[in-house]
Amino acid sequence: MSERWKYQVKTGGLWGLFMVVFMTLFDVSEKPLAQQLQSGTFYFRAFVYLVIGIFVLGYFNWKAKTKRENNR
């Protein structure tokens, strides 16, 4: 795997996991955790956060990183 994809998976994946945990804890007041984990929307939301994190956020972070390194 190239360095770019490693970086994107690391940064975007961490953001995606953080958002899944944060939104799950935020929704605990409305639905219990067990009920959230049984619903399909939880897994769809988790998938979307991870995909957005890896492909969008990871890409922009990679571009910013390469730009910083080239300006040195």
C-alpha positions as CSV (number, residue, x, y, z in Angstrom):
1,M,0.0,0.0,0.0
2,S,1.4,3.4,-0.9
3,E,2.2,6.0,1.8
4,R,-0.7,8.2,0.6
5,W,-3.3,5.5,1.3
6,K,-1.7,4.6,4.6
7,Y,-1.9,8.2,5.7
8,Q,-5.5,8.6,4.4
9,V,-6.7,5.4,6.2
10,K,-4.9,6.4,9.4
11,T,-6.2,10.0,9.6
12,G,-9.6,9.5,7.9
13,G,-10.2,6.3,9.7
14,L,-9.5,7.8,13.1
15,W,-11.8,10.7,12.3
16,G,-14.5,8.3,11.1
17,L,-14.3,6.1,14.3
18,F,-14.3,9.2,16.5
19,M,-17.5,10.5,14.8
20,V,-19.2,7.1,15.1
21,V,-18.5,7.0,18.8
22,F,-19.4,10.6,19.4
23,M,-22.7,10.4,17.5
24,T,-23.5,7.1,19.2
25,L,-22.9,8.6,22.7
26,F,-24.8,11.8,21.6
27,D,-27.9,9.6,20.7
28,V,-27.8,7.5,23.9
29,S,-30.3,10.0,25.5
30,E,-32.9,9.1,22.8
31,K,-32.1,5.4,22.2
32,P,-30.3,2.9,24.3
33,L,-26.9,1.7,23.0
34,A,-28.2,-1.8,22.4
35,Q,-31.0,-0.5,20.3
36,Q,-28.7,1.6,18.3
37,L,-26.3,-1.3,17.6
38,Q,-29.2,-3.4,16.4
39,S,-30.5,-0.9,13.9
40,G,-29.3,-0.8,10.3
41,T,-28.9,2.9,10.3
42,F,-26.1,2.7,12.8
43,Y,-24.0,0.6,10.5
44,F,-24.9,2.7,7.5
45,R,-23.9,5.9,9.4
46,A,-20.7,4.2,10.5
47,F,-19.9,3.2,6.9
48,V,-20.6,6.7,5.6
49,Y,-18.4,8.4,8.3
50,L,-15.5,6.0,7.5
51,V,-15.8,6.5,3.8
52,I,-16.0,10.3,4.0
53,G,-13.2,10.3,6.5
54,I,-10.8,8.1,4.4
55,F,-11.6,9.4,1.0
56,V,-12.4,13.1,1.6
57,L,-10.8,14.2,4.8
58,G,-7.8,11.9,4.3
59,Y,-7.3,13.2,0.8
60,F,-7.3,16.9,1.8
61,N,-5.0,16.2,4.8
62,W,-2.6,14.3,2.4
63,K,-2.6,17.3,0.0
64,A,-1.9,19.7,2.9
65,K,0.9,17.5,4.2
66,T,2.6,17.3,0.8
67,K,2.2,21.0,0.4
68,R,3.8,21.7,3.8
69,E,6.7,19.3,3.0
70,N,7.3,20.9,-0.5
71,N,7.4,24.4,1.0
72,R,10.3,23.5,3.4
